[in-house]
Amino acid sequence: MAKSQKKSKKNRKQQTRNNSSATGWVFGGVVVIAVIILLFIFLGNNSNPGEEETVFDYENQPFMGEESAPVKIVEFGDYKCPVCKNFNESFVPQVKKELIETGKAKFYFINYPFINVDSTRSAKFAEAVYLELGDKTFWKFHDLLFEKQPEDPQYEKQDIFTKDFLIETLKEVADEGEVDKVVQTFESEKAEEQVAKDLAIVKELGVNSTPTVYINGKRFEGNTTQDFMDMVNEAAGEKE
């Protein structure tokens, strides 16, 4: 009996170590994902280094955060981009918690749809959502699109974000009357003009990958979370 009891204690200790190890992997995994995402951004942006501050036209661009926030963070993204999906799901929540909810920064999304035909369709539809229903519903729809982006990379070049799909997705966050207004705007020239405006900014800045991030008009070229936070804090200090 004494031997069996000792073995049981040993097993409990081993299980505790295993649980602690698993927890460590969970938190460590989140950090690793954030670092990998920022490394992708760095590698994409490094082809056009050393840019000075750029004057942005932020008017009629969707954003989240306080209007008075001193720092403006801009993501150039494509709804079919897998790295953008990871950025939105793994890194943006940290940005929200530490920078947006504290009033230090506001976060903009500018379309750079280049991967497939449904990249452009999604961008136009999201712009129509913003034009008709405002920031709050836009960000709900924005997050849903990335959530619904398939994990399998084979779908990246397939036309899966059809008009019907986008309408059904919007119905999850808007009522029937709101959906009808968005569809009308989507089918008009208004949404197309908004995407054209975004693409003009992309061309002017020489953006050639997604996600590309700017902080108060300067391109982020770091490769760690700390680099990102340091750049935001520096930008906030310049505005004080």
PyMOL commands that set and color helices and strands:
alter all, ss='L'
color gray80, all
select helices_A, chain A and resi 2-45+82-100+117-148+153-157+163-170+176-187+189-205+225-239
alter helices_A, ss='H'
color red, helices_A
select strands_A, chain A and resi 63-64+71-77+105-111+212-215+218-219
alter strands_A, ss='S'
color yellow, strands_A
deselect
rebuild
show_as cartoon
